[in-house]
């Protein structure tokens, strides 16, 4: 559609021109058409706490001056402009502070504008001038002049990680501003910590509290050599970062690799490890970004003249560790070493066994597996089955008895181990898994439950209903006794009584409790920390057992967040494991508890122990400092349950209050309770007014009835002393000269 000028009225708008760059112009629309003006033409300084960025991209930078004009144009032009920054009437006019020396003052006429060259600072304020002094207070620049005072945030520093390419010096950090021009490339620097070529990059979560100021030497050319690095113990490493031949920072996870790896890098590799059992060794310059091929010399332990050559990289760790090995197709034991000899007639090798010395290697270690059933009668392997000797293995070929042999086997097979048992009988018998109807908790058993497959059963000494299925691989099988069987879970669950109960949340965060209601359905209720739920009629609480529920508290700086983790039901190294998808997971690696982050990378651990529950303060894996101190603590979930008896048709029983030890009216035999209380209160008020009169001189204005009520009080107190159950009849008659049991005071006539 063609726009006709007459279709739109005239409107004003604000034109902001940076005092430091006349080409930096931003226009804002204003409410109304020709007024009123909020900002009069002149020079302003933007004092907002952060840069003002309009939804269209308009940008005002804190601490900088702008000359503001108010031209008049067609409304059709103004409607396409940016939104105005927030303002208030009067005072400092919101985040725009007028600093002109007079009406329509230009940038040059304003003495309060900072020097345009002073905005290259980092975590510092501009240099003070004769008219303005700047002070840095907690990251805020406070500007003071003879006329006004204003403030704006100091420019935040970028935190650069500098990785030296000498292969020795560890990475360090710097906040030198000029490094931003050399991001992701090499540059020569001079500092008190290191002088030479470094690779400049930014890594998330880097702590810059130990930043080093560096001097950049751009005239010095960096030509870092690509070196082949050998990393032993790679399976204990979570990630490796290195600079490749294209000067790019590469990161990869060596999961599923051999226990070692090689790579070509211009810098010493940065690794994230879950233990300290790794070594990095430089092996010399790479050729065409490939580790140089090495020739390995294999010398027979028995006959030094029997020599074989190989270029197989699989020999590298054995050569470095000076191992003695056995290889497929040969019966000899071989010493391994690198050599400068020509690799004539080099052979490919497959290492089947390694030892520290020839003597150990000569003592052949192999294993014989004998079938329990006679099918696949005998198998042999060099795999390390030392922990299974004398036991029975369940493999993909059946059940086998394991024994150690000290002679070369006629052939070898790869043994795929499923699990192990004490003997053939335990390996071949059927096993059953019982899954709880409500919690899906499982129990594996070797008890004969063949008649209950697909049914629901109750077990002796267990409070639950379980579905029975046949399995192949049991986990810690136990002996169980079936007490009843049912067709469905609902039929089994609703045979239990309906009871009244509540729960107190003793955790530091909200917790959702699951329970089975009296209809057999699973319900839930959320209880705040320290609070107690209302009374509920239910069959049972589905409370977690042992340490299956954890509270993980993560404190970053002064902020603590809580997450509830429930056991996944998967046992890792005979311990439960926990996972919250996208948040964290916890498992036992055989020696210690390990926590992974949202990416599945181990980031925290507990000291080595045999603890069944991962409770305590966690330690970080990586030594790289983080931006904020982080503390991770795990504790088992804690709750307190109270029970009030069985419900009646879904209604909790009435509350039974304890009886009072003193019955009301016990000492009021002379009158009713109401009358006794009235007389006591009246006399107490009289005595209190008497105290006020004696101590403070405050006289009682109505003393007429005081004597009446005090006499009444004495009479009821005397009457209270009378015991109607006491028999006052004297056993002896009273005489003038004879004592009486009742204390008679007159003579009988």
PyMOL commands that set and color helices and strands:
alter all, ss='L'
color gray80, all
select helices_A, chain A and resi 5-7+75-78+116-118+177-182+234-236+313-320+358-362+386-388+424-428+450-452+489-493+673-696+706-720
alter helices_A, ss='H'
color red, helices_A
select strands_A, chain A and resi 10-18+25-29+42-46+52-53+59-60+65-69+72-74+96-98+133-137+140-144+149-153+160-164+172-174+186-190+195-201+215-216+227-232+237-243+249-252+260-265+270-273+279-285+295-300+307-310+324-327+334-339+351-355+366-371+378-381+392-395+398-405+417-421+431-436+442-445+456-459+466-471+482-486+499-505+511-517+522-527+536-541+549-556+559-572+575-580+584-588+593-596+602-605+616-617+619-620+630-636+639-646
alter strands_A, ss='S'
color yellow, strands_A
deselect
rebuild
show_as cartoon
